[in-house]
Amino acid sequence: MTYSGQGHYVVSWVDLNLSSVSPGLRYGLDPIHLTTMIKGTFSQYTFQNYTSGHLVTTVLSDIAFSKLYYYQVGDLHSGSFSNTFWFKSVPAPGTSNTVFGITADLDGSLNGIGTINGLTSWRNSSGMDAVLHAGDVSYADKYAQGGPVWDDYVQKMQPLTASTPYEIGVGNHEIINNFTGFRLRYSMEEVVKPSGGGEFYWSVDIGLVHLIHLSSENRDTFQAQRDWLIKDLSQVNFHLTPWLIGVWHRPWYCSIKENVDEEMRQYFEPVFQRLDIGFVGHTHYYERTLPLSNQKIVKDGPEYVVVGNGGNIEGTAAIPDIRPDWSVMVTDEFGFGILNVVNGTHALWEMRRSSNYTILDQHWFVKQRT
C-alpha cells in the first residue's frame, strides 16, 4: 500500500494462482460491513524463464485522515476474498507527532529479515504512520531467477506494508528489465501525479512533513525532475508542513567517495536549500552528517542520513579509516530508523539494531530555518 496524496491510496497484490476474473477489493470502516467495491487492473510480465502472477493494482479515493479502514482483496466476479486486512490512514497536514519507519537497501534474506521484523514490531507496539524506503528493493537482480525473489520479498513485507503506507523509492538494483519488476509491483500509474514521474519522483504531505522522492537512477530525467522540484517547492505550505524531507537512493555526502553521486548533487542541491533532512541508501552502512551545503559544514544546512544498513545478501560496506569532519556517526550494524516529527521545530531520530531493537544512534533534528 502506498499513500499518493489527496486521499488516494494505491493497493497492490500478486495473484499467484491467476484465479481472478475481475480482481478488486472491498473496504470500509466496519470490518463486518465492507460495502465499497473497487475494481482493479492487472498486469503480467515474463523475464528470462519467469512469468509473474497477476500483479493487481487498485486505487482507494477520498480516504479520510487518521481513520482505521478494513479491506479484503480478491475477485469481484466470484465473491472470493482474502482474510481481512486493516490500515490506518495518514494524519492530516499539520498534525504533530508523525512517526516514520525508514530503511534502504533491504531484501528478504537473513541479513534483511531482522529489519523487516523490527519495523513491523515497532509499528505494532508503538505506532507508525508510514514507511520510507530509499531504494534497492529485494535484490532480485542478484539471482539467476529473480522473479521468485520478488514474490518472496513482497510476501515477507506483507505484515508491514498491507497495514502501513509504504512510500518507496527506486534504486540501482531495480533497473534490470527497465524497472519492470518494481514498476508493476509498486505501480502509481493509476493515480494522476502532478510530477509526471509516476513511481520515480513525486511528493506528498504527511503530518508536519512535505515528503519528496527523487530518482537517482533515471538520469535522463534529471532536468525534468529539477523543473518539477522547483515548482513543487514553490507550492508547499510551510505553515502546515514546515519539515521538508527528501528521499532518494545515491548519497550526495558519504565517507566512501566512489559512492557519492556528485552529478545529482550539483543538479539538485542549489534548488533544495530549504531541505531539512535527506535520507539515502546505496552505501551499505549507516552514516549521519552535520548540516551541510555545497560540501561545507554550515549552521542551517540540511543533515543527511545514509540508511543503507537495512540488510541484504551483499552484506555491509567497509567503513573508511579516515572520514570527513562532517561525518558524526557511522556503523556497519544492520538496523532500521524511526523518525518522530514531534512538532514544527523538533524531530527525534533513532537508528535501532535489527538484532534486538536497541538504539545505535539517537539525535534531535532541530529546524534552524523557518
MITORPA-197857 format. One record per residue (C-alpha): x, y, z; residue number from 1. Coordinates in steps of 0.001 Angstrom, whole numbers, plus 524288, in hexadecimal, padded with zeros to 5 digits. Each point is the difference from the previous one (the first is absolute). Layout:
px:py:pz:tordren
X:Y:Z:NUM $
...
***
This chain:
px:py:pz:tordren
80000:80000:80000:1 $
804D2:80D96:7FC87:2 $
7FA46:80D36:80397:3 $
8007D:80875:7F3DC:4 $
7F9C4:80C75:80514:5 $
7F2A9:8067B:7FF8A:6 $
7F960:7F4A6:806FD:7 $
804D0:7F5D3:7F631:8 $
805EC:7F2F0:803DE:9 $
80570:7F657:7F636:10 $
7FE19:7F1E9:80465:11 $
8074B:7F585:7F86D:12 $
8010B:7F155:8014B:13 $
80413:7F3F6:7F85D:14 $
7F63E:7F595:7FBF7:15 $
8096F:7F4A5:7FE7C:16 $
7F51B:7F687:7FC5F:17 $
7FB0B:8087F:7F4BD:18 $
7F272:7FD38:8054B:19 $
7F94D:80D3D:7FFB3:20 $
7F6AC:8030F:7F4DD:21 $
7FD04:80D98:80527:22 $
80A7B:8036F:80A13:23 $
7FCD5:80A60:80A01:24 $
7FDE6:802E4:80E40:25 $
7F556:803BB:80972:26 $
80210:80902:80B84:27 $
7F982:80801:80A9F:28 $
800E2:8052F:80DDB:29 $
7F91E:7F40B:805A2:30 $
806E4:7F2DC:7FE1F:31 $
7F2D2:7F916:7FFBB:32 $
7FA5A:808CA:7F572:33 $
809C8:80242:7F501:34 $
7F666:8066E:7F6E4:35 $
80868:807D7:7F688:36 $
804E7:7F844:7F448:37 $
80B97:8045A:7F7B9:38 $
80372:7F945:7F349:39 $
80E6A:7FE24:7FD6F:40 $
80879:7FE83:7F419:41 $
80A90:7F5D2:7FE5B:42 $
80C8A:7FE3F:7F874:43 $
808DA:7F47B:7FD8F:44 $
80DDB:7FF15:7FB08:45 $
809B3:7F5C4:7FB8E:46 $
80E98:80160:801FC:47 $
809DE:7F549:7FD6A:48 $
7F912:7F374:80466:49 $
7F6CD:806B5:80989:50 $
7F1EA:803E8:7FDAB:51 $
7F9C2:80803:80AB1:52 $
7F2D0:7FE14:805FF:53 $
7F59B:80A38:7FDB4:54 $
80560:80CA7:805D3:55 $
7F39E:806E4:80451:56 $
7FECD:80E90:802CB:57 $
7F46A:8071E:805F7:58 $
7FE19:80E01:80453:59 $
7F86E:80430:80C08:60 $
7FB26:80E0B:7FF3B:61 $
7FA5E:809DF:80992:62 $
80611:7F931:80BC3:63 $
7FEBC:80842:80C55:64 $
80BD6:80350:8084F:65 $
803A7:7F813:80C21:66 $
7F540:7F5EE:7FE6C:67 $
800A0:7F142:8017F:68 $
7FB81:7F91D:7F39C:69 $
7FE04:7F196:7FD2A:70 $
800FB:7F933:7F2DF:71 $
80076:7F30E:7F8E2:72 $
805E4:7FD1C:7F2B2:73 $
7FB21:7F5E1:7F678:74 $
7F6BD:7FDE5:7F4A7:75 $
7F3F6:8088C:7FE87:76 $
7FA05:7F669:7F657:77 $
80034:7F3D6:80892:78 $
7FF30:806FE:80D0C:79 $
80C1D:7F8DF:804C6:80 $
8082C:808B2:808E0:81 $
80BE1:7FF62:808D1:82 $
80071:80138:80E9B:83 $
7FD58:80DAC:80519:84 $
80B29:809C4:80051:85 $
7FFF6:80D48:8068D:86 $
8073D:80CCB:7FE9D:87 $
80012:80D10:806CE:88 $
7FFD5:80B5F:7F68F:89 $
80A70:80A6F:8011C:90 $
7FE17:80BD8:808D4:91 $
7FB85:80CDA:7FA3D:92 $
809F2:80A6F:7FC5A:93 $
803A1:80785:80C34:94 $
7FE80:7F467:8093D:95 $
80AE4:7FECF:80A19:96 $
806E0:7F391:8048A:97 $
800A4:7F9C0:7F29A:98 $
807FB:7F360:80045:99 $
8076B:7FA3E:7F47A:100 $
80760:7F33D:7FEC1:101 $
80B9E:801C9:7F6E6:102 $
808A2:7F655:7F8C3:103 $
80757:7FD64:7F359:104 $
80798:7F534:7F93E:105 $
7F719:7F57D:80569:106 $
7FCA9:7F22D:7FBD8:107 $
7F9C1:7F3EC:805DE:108 $
80CC6:7F8E6:802F1:109 $
804DD:7FCCD:80DA3:110 $
806FC:80D27:7FFF5:111 $
7F363:80751:7FD26:112 $
7F5A2:7F87C:80757:113 $
803D1:8063E:80D04:114 $
7FD01:80D72:7FA80:115 $
7F2F9:7FB79:7FA66:116 $
7FC55:7FA07:80D1B:117 $
80509:80BD5:8076C:118 $
7F7F8:809BC:7F845:119 $
7F3FC:7F756:80134:120 $
801DC:7FE3D:80E9B:121 $
801C8:80E9F:80200:122 $
7F3C1:802D3:7F82E:123 $
7F84B:7F634:80818:124 $
804E5:804BD:80D37:125 $
80211:80E97:7FE59:126 $
7F907:80402:7F389:127 $
80531:8048D:7F2ED:128 $
7F9C0:8090D:7F609:129 $
80810:7FC00:7F420:130 $
80C3D:7F8B9:7FBC6:131 $
80A02:806EF:7F76D:132 $
808D2:7F775:7F794:133 $
80B6B:806CA:7F931:134 $
801D4:7F63A:7F509:135 $
805E4:7F289:7FD8B:136 $
7F4AE:7F6CE:80218:137 $
800C7:7F10C:800A8:138 $
80D17:7FE9E:7F8A6:139 $
7F933:7F71F:7F642:140 $
80A1D:803C9:7F5CA:141 $
80A5F:7F87F:807AA:142 $
7F9A7:7F2FB:7FCDC:143 $
7FF5C:7F808:7F373:144 $
7F14E:7FF1E:80238:145 $
7FC52:80D2C:805A5:146 $
7F13E:7FF3D:7FE99:147 $
7FDBF:7F689:80B54:148 $
808E1:80896:8085B:149 $
7F6D5:80B74:7FD8E:150 $
7F46E:7F77B:803E3:151 $
806F7:7FB8F:80C61:152 $
80358:80E01:803C3:153 $
7F23E:80560:7FEB9:154 $
7FAAA:7F483:807CA:155 $
809AA:8027F:80B06:156 $
7FCAD:80E78:7FFD4:157 $
7F147:7FDC6:7FFE4:158 $
7FDEC:80069:80EDB:159 $
805DD:80DB1:7FFC3:160 $
7FC0F:805CB:7F2F6:161 $
7F20C:7FAE6:7FF61:162 $
7FD18:80875:80BDC:163 $
809B2:80B43:7FEE3:164 $
801C9:80953:7F47A:165 $
80CAD:7FBFB:7F94D:166 $
80614:80C0D:7F9BF:167 $
80A0F:7F93C:7F798:168 $
80A73:80565:7F704:169 $
8082D:7F9B5:7F570:170 $
80E41:7FBBC:800B8:171 $
80A18:7FA5B:7F6C8:172 $
7FC16:7F1E7:802D5:173 $
7F2A9:80275:7F9E4:174 $
8055C:80453:7F2C3:175 $
80031:7F267:7F9E1:176 $
7F5AC:7FDB4:7F56F:177 $
7FCD9:80E99:7FFC9:178 $
7FB65:80004:80E36:179 $
7F4D5:7F6B8:7FC70:180 $
80035:7F7ED:80C79:181 $
7FF90:80C7A:8080F:182 $
7F66C:807D6:7F7BF:183 $
7F58E:7F596:7FF15:184 $
8008D:7FC5F:80E67:185 $
80018:80E13:804C9:186 $
7F851:80687:7F539:187 $
7FBAB:80E1E:800BF:188 $
7FAC3:8004C:7F22B:189 $
7F1E5:7FFA1:804BF:190 $
80175:80CF4:8071D:191 $
80204:80CE2:7F8FB:192 $
80CDA:80519:80565:193 $
80303:80E7E:7FEB1:194 $
80E51:7FC9B:7FE25:195 $
7FDAE:7F77A:7F427:196 $
80A6B:7F74F:805E2:197 $
7F749:7F4B2:803EA:198 $
80707:7F710:8097F:199 $
80CEC:8070A:7FE30:200 $
7FE5A:80DD2:8054B:201 $
7F49A:805D7:8075C:202 $
7FBFD:806DB:80C9A:203 $
7F5BE:7FEA9:80AAB:204 $
7FC71:806DD:80CA9:205 $
7FF98:7F781:80C3C:206 $
7FDF7:806CD:80D05:207 $
80A1E:80ABD:8018E:208 $
80828:7FAF3:7F4A5:209 $
80077:80348:7F1A2:210 $
80658:7F3A2:7FAC7:211 $
8072B:7FFF4:7F300:212 $
804BD:7F3D1:7F8E5:213 $
80A16:801EA:7F550:214 $
8063A:7F5DD:7F717:215 $
80EB2:7FF10:7FEE5:216 $
7FE5F:7F4E1:7F631:217 $
7F849:806AB:7F51C:218 $
80B1C:808FD:7FC6C:219 $
7FA12:80417:7F312:220 $
7F4F7:8065D:807CC:221 $
808A6:8085B:808D7:222 $
7FBFF:80C90:7F928:223 $
7F190:7FC52:80077:224 $
80158:7FC56:80E53:225 $
806D7:80CC5:8030D:226 $
7F5A7:8080B:7F8F9:227 $
7F54A:7F8A5:80731:228 $
8070B:80199:80D0F:229 $
800EF:80EC3:7FE7B:230 $
7F16F:800BA:7FD25:231 $
7FC88:7F69F:80AF8:232 $
807C6:8079C:80A20:233 $
7F989:80CB7:7FBDB:234 $
7F2CA:7FA24:8039B:235 $
80360:7FA78:80D6D:236 $
7F85D:80579:80B7B:237 $
80B12:800DB:809D6:238 $
7F690:80458:80A9B:239 $
7F914:7F2D3:7FF4E:240 $
80BA4:7F79D:7FC1E:241 $
80C27:80702:8050B:242 $
808D4:7F422:7FE9C:243 $
8059B:7FD53:7F284:244 $
8052F:7F21C:7FF07:245 $
80623:7FA3C:7F3D7:246 $
801D4:7F1AB:7FC8F:247 $
80861:7FAC8:7F4E0:248 $
809B5:7F4FF:7FE48:249 $
80DEA:80455:7FD20:250 $
80662:808B8:80A57:251 $
804E4:80DB7:7FDA7:252 $
8083E:7FF18:80C49:253 $
8067A:7F356:8041F:254 $
80D63:7FC33:80553:255 $
801E5:7F63C:7F4E8:256 $
80322:8099C:7F525:257 $
7FD43:7F6D9:7F49E:258 $
7F1EB:7FE9B:804A3:259 $
7FD45:80E9E:7FFB0:260 $
7F6E4:80476:7F520:261 $
80688:80CDD:7FCF5:262 $
7F872:8020F:7F36A:263 $
7F2FA:7FF15:80703:264 $
804AC:808A8:80B21:265 $
803F6:80AC6:7F6A2:266 $
7F2ED:7FF04:7F8FE:267 $
7F72F:80093:80BDE:268 $
806FA:805A5:80BD6:269 $
7FF5E:80E3B:7FB51:270 $
7F117:7FF7C:7FF3A:271 $
7FE58:7F7CA:80C54:272 $
804E3:809FC:809D3:273 $
7F3EE:7FEBC:808A0:274 $
8023C:7F167:8019E:275 $
800A0:7FBF2:80E46:276 $
803BD:7F198:7FF1E:277 $
80434:7F777:7F4A4:278 $
7FEB0:7F13B:80191:279 $
807E1:7F7D4:7F670:280 $
80580:7F24D:7FE63:281 $
80924:7F93C:7F656:282 $
80B72:7FF3C:8098A:283 $
7FDBF:7F41B:8087B:284 $
80202:80612:80D3C:285 $
7FA2C:80AAB:80882:286 $
80596:80DC3:7FFEB:287 $
7FAF3:80D12:804F9:288 $
805B2:80D42:7FC8D:289 $
8009D:80DA1:80586:290 $
7F825:80A97:7F8DC:291 $
80611:801C9:7F28F:292 $
7FF09:80887:7F40B:293 $
808C6:7FFC0:7F414:294 $
8092D:7F661:806D4:295 $
801F0:808EE:80BB3:296 $
7FB46:7FF60:80E08:297 $
7F60C:80ABE:80254:298 $
7F719:8039A:80B43:299 $
7F301:7FF05:7F908:300 $
80239:7F610:7F51F:301 $
7F967:7F2EE:7FDD4:302 $
8049F:7F425:8078C:303 $
801CD:7F35B:7F876:304 $
7FDCC:7F227:804BF:305 $
804BC:7F3E9:7F8C6:306 $
7F6EB:7F4D7:803C3:307 $
80623:7F5AB:7F740:308 $
8012B:7F699:80B76:309 $
7F286:7FA06:7FE20:310 $
80653:7F2F2:7FCD2:311 $
80193:7F83D:7F36E:312 $
807B2:7F4D7:7F9FF:313 $
80B47:808F7:7FC49:314 $
8031D:80265:80E4D:315 $
805DD:80C7D:80565:316 $
809C3:809EF:7FADE:317 $
80D4D:80228:80623:318 $
800B6:80C75:80810:319 $
80B60:808AE:7FBA6:320 $
80ADD:80216:809DC:321 $
7FFE4:80E95:7FD22:322 $
7F315:80728:7FEF5:323 $
7FC51:80E39:7FD3A:324 $
7FDE6:8092E:80B80:325 $
7F185:80084:7FCF0:326 $
7FE12:7F169:80258:327 $
7FB42:7FF04:80E0B:328 $
7FB73:7F1DA:800D6:329 $
802CB:7F3A2:7F832:330 $
7FCF9:7F1C3:802C6:331 $
7FF3D:7F3BB:7F7C4:332 $
7F5F4:7F940:808AB:333 $
7F307:7FCD3:7F999:334 $
7F51E:808DF:804A0:335 $
7F394:8078D:7FD59:336 $
7FCA2:80E3C:80256:337 $
7F4D6:8062A:8079A:338 $
7FD2F:80E81:7FE11:339 $
7F612:806AB:808D6:340 $
7FCE8:80D9D:7FB02:341 $
7FBA5:8055B:80D15:342 $
7FC88:80DDF:7FC28:343 $
80397:80AB2:7F676:344 $
80DDD:80171:8051B:345 $
8044D:7F30D:805F1:346 $
800BB:7F219:7FAD2:347 $
805B4:7F469:80764:348 $
8081C:7F68F:7F7E2:349 $
80412:7F263:80431:350 $
8078B:7F588:7F8B7:351 $
7FD0D:7F2FD:80695:352 $
806D7:7F2E7:7FEC9:353 $
7F8B6:7F5EA:7F80B:354 $
804E6:7F552:80919:355 $
7F9C9:804CC:80CAB:356 $
7FA03:80D68:7FCE1:357 $
80918:80756:8094E:358 $
804DC:80D8D:7FC59:359 $
80BF7:80167:7F749:360 $
7FED7:80EB0:7FE51:361 $
7F6D7:80A62:80549:362 $
7FF48:80E19:7FB94:363 $
7F6CD:80B97:800E0:364 $
7FE2B:80708:7F31B:365 $
7FD49:80E3F:8031A:366 $
7FB49:80906:7F542:367 $
808D0:80BCD:7FE79:368 $
7F7CA:80638:7F54D:369 $
7F1C3:803E2:7FECF:370 $
***
